[in-house]
Amino acid sequence: MELVSTFLPTQYGDFEIKAFDSGNAELPNLALIHPECDKSSPVVVRIHSECMTGDVFGSRKCDCGDQLHEALKQCGEEKGVLIYLRQEGRGIGLINKLKAYQLQAKGMDTVEANEALGFVADLRTFDQAVEILLELEIRQVKLLTNNPLKMEALQGIGFVSVERVPIFGAQFDSNKNYLNTKREKMGHQL
């Protein structure tokens, strides 16, 4: 359910920003929609889960911030849509994510750290992103993703077509293990 909509000029172009109910009044999901988005043909879409450390602080432990900014650039250039889901730390929240970082500093990978904290490897769901796309009347998607779970969430739920477009962030020594874990244990197509 849409809560509010307004104009947002960014370094990547002008967007309409809409806030949607996420179940947490203080942390709504967001959609940035290019004003010239053509819904009659496949729309470039990024479904991005919040990553405070990467998106805001530029952490090099992951590639999230780089992917976010590359997606915003592509959405600006190709008149697309970015959906920002409030699912910090693969759904475990910021505090638990920081605890997972502590465990990673002791040699665990991201999956092992989440499991050691009592969580599954990835608690995220993409149902709310699907609801947002349907509310925006977008049925043809060129999805900027490496994550097969995002593709599965869209396929067969009222979408005419779903095409995967790879998206990459910078690789550093500090995120090499993270990227390998995403590829080897979570099936990301990197």
ZISULQUI-V553239 format. One record per residue. NEAR is the number of other ideal C-beta (glycine too) atoms within 8 Angstrom. Layout:
near->NEAR
near->NEAR
This chain:
near->5
near->8
near->8
near->6
near->7
near->6
near->7
near->9
near->6
near->10
near->2
near->9
near->9
near->8
near->16
near->11
near->12
near->11
near->10
near->15
near->7
near->10
near->3
near->7
near->4
near->3
near->6
near->11
near->14
near->10
near->13
near->14
near->11
near->15
near->7
near->5
near->11
near->7
near->10
near->3
near->6
near->8
near->14
near->13
near->14
near->18
near->11
near->13
near->11
near->10
near->13
near->9
near->11
near->15
near->11
near->7
near->8
near->6
near->10
near->8
near->10
near->12
near->13
near->14
near->15
near->11
near->14
near->14
near->9
near->12
near->13
near->13
near->9
near->13
near->18
near->12
near->7
near->8
near->10
near->14
near->16
near->14
near->14
near->10
near->14
near->10
near->11
near->12
near->11
near->12
near->12
near->12
near->8
near->8
near->6
near->11
near->13
near->8
near->10
near->14
near->10
near->8
near->12
near->13
near->6
near->6
near->4
near->9
near->11
near->13
near->10
near->9
near->14
near->14
near->10
near->8
near->11
near->4
near->10
near->6
near->10
near->9
near->9
near->10
near->8
near->12
near->7
near->11
near->13
near->11
near->9
near->12
near->15
near->11
near->9
near->10
near->6
near->12
near->10
near->11
near->14
near->11
near->14
near->13
near->12
near->9
near->8
near->8
near->9
near->12
near->12
near->7
near->12
near->13
near->8
near->3
near->8
near->4
near->12
near->4
near->7
near->9
near->8
near->8
near->9
near->8
near->12
near->9
near->11
near->6
near->7
near->7
near->4
near->6
near->12
near->9
near->8
near->12
near->11
near->9
near->12
near->12
near->11
near->6
near->9
near->11
near->6
near->9
near->8
near->7
